[in-house]
Amino acid sequence: QVQLVESGGGLVQAGGSLRLSCAASGRTFSNDYMGWFRQAPGKEREFVARISGSGGTRWYVDSVKGRFTISRDNAKNTMYLQMNSLKPEDTAVYYCNIIGMSYWGKGTLVTVSS
């Protein structure tokens, strides 16, 4: 059974940093594109970043380019999202996902205070 477990969220002041982790189990992920999504209160879930299976190719939504970095460690079946220069508009529940599949974790809440 595929499981995705996000962690690392919390409360941080604007300008601060957080590192999110996504621990995956139940299949071999090294060939899977994986991504981070987020859902702010009252809004639809949106794409944040995506990474290829090898980690060599990465995409970001424009609003986080230069501030967020997606990475993965296939030996640990774990994906990361380093978030720097956080802004109040980054406040959301963050989810990881295997691109093209319907597996989602429960998410981790990131709250950025002004």
C-alpha positions as MATLAB code, in Angstrom:
seq = 'QVQLVESGGGLVQAGGSLRLSCAASGRTFSNDYMGWFRQAPGKEREFVARISGSGGTRWYVDSVKGRFTISRDNAKNTMYLQMNSLKPEDTAVYYCNIIGMSYWGKGTLVTVSS';
ca = [
       0.000    0.000    0.000;
       1.437    3.345   -1.025;
       1.754    5.875    1.781;
       2.977    9.453    1.758;
       3.640   11.215    5.054;
       4.445   14.910    5.150;
       6.191   16.589    8.068;
       8.118   19.734    8.965;
       5.372   22.325    8.936;
       4.892   24.885   11.660;
       4.549   28.541   12.544;
       7.251   30.893   11.291;
       7.637   34.636   10.910;
       7.792   36.246    7.503;
      11.299   35.943    6.110;
      11.925   32.708    7.935;
      12.589   29.200    6.656;
      11.144   25.723    6.962;
      12.075   22.370    5.475;
       9.290   19.991    4.643;
       9.777   16.248    4.222;
       7.693   13.645    2.450;
       8.386   10.055    3.443;
       7.123    7.562    0.883;
       6.572    3.829    1.215;
       4.880    0.983   -0.601;
       6.597    1.146   -3.993;
       9.879    2.063   -5.624;
       9.793    5.798   -6.207;
      13.079    6.391   -7.953;
      11.377    6.434  -11.365;
       8.441    8.582  -10.279;
       8.040   12.279  -10.787;
       6.943   13.695   -7.459;
       5.625   17.050   -6.437;
       4.512   19.408   -3.736;
       1.112   21.068   -3.738;
      -0.542   23.431   -1.279;
      -4.016   24.506   -0.302;
      -4.615   27.812    1.402;
      -7.793   28.435    3.418;
     -10.737   28.956    1.100;
      -8.707   28.232   -2.023;
      -8.180   25.312   -4.346;
      -5.114   23.095   -4.131;
      -2.319   24.436   -6.310;
       0.931   23.094   -7.724;
       4.112   24.303   -6.028;
       7.042   22.258   -7.338;
       7.857   19.039   -9.158;
      10.986   16.904   -9.451;
      11.975   14.130  -11.839;
      12.821   10.633  -10.654;
      16.558   11.231  -10.762;
      16.226   14.687   -9.262;
      17.890   16.251  -12.265;
      14.913   18.291  -13.456;
      12.794   20.559  -11.331;
       9.863   22.897  -11.955;
       8.386   25.614   -9.745;
       5.340   27.801   -9.756;
       6.426   31.382  -10.436;
       5.455   32.597   -6.972;
       8.091   30.425   -5.241;
      10.952   30.537   -7.750;
      14.174   31.625   -6.082;
      12.769   30.949   -2.594;
      11.854   27.251   -2.563;
      14.019   24.272   -3.496;
      12.672   20.788   -4.131;
      14.966   17.795   -3.713;
      14.818   14.072   -3.089;
      16.844   11.231   -1.618;
      15.803    8.052   -3.395;
      17.857    5.900   -1.028;
      15.623    7.151    1.779;
      12.419    7.322   -0.302;
      12.088   10.898    0.862;
      11.394   14.185   -0.881;
      12.043   17.614    0.563;
      10.951   21.196    0.121;
      13.302   23.832    1.486;
      11.336   27.043    1.886;
      13.203   30.293    2.448;
      12.091   33.927    2.611;
       8.619   32.790    3.561;
       5.714   35.160    3.060;
       2.265   35.244    4.683;
       0.779   34.203    1.336;
       2.709   30.925    1.620;
       0.415   29.925    4.482;
      -1.278   26.663    3.495;
      -1.438   22.954    4.051;
       1.334   21.397    1.989;
       0.897   17.986    0.375;
       3.208   15.680   -1.514;
       2.080   13.613   -4.461;
       3.273   11.089   -6.981;
       2.651   12.943  -10.206;
      -0.105   11.276  -12.208;
      -1.326    9.135   -9.330;
      -4.020    9.732   -6.765;
      -1.897    9.100   -3.699;
      -1.878   11.990   -1.236;
      -0.653   12.378    2.304;
      -2.578   14.161    5.043;
      -0.501   17.281    4.599;
       1.495   19.500    6.919;
       0.386   22.987    7.917;
       2.665   25.941    7.269;
       1.669   29.224    8.863;
       3.648   32.382    8.117;
       2.947   35.357   10.342;
       3.519   38.943    9.219;
];
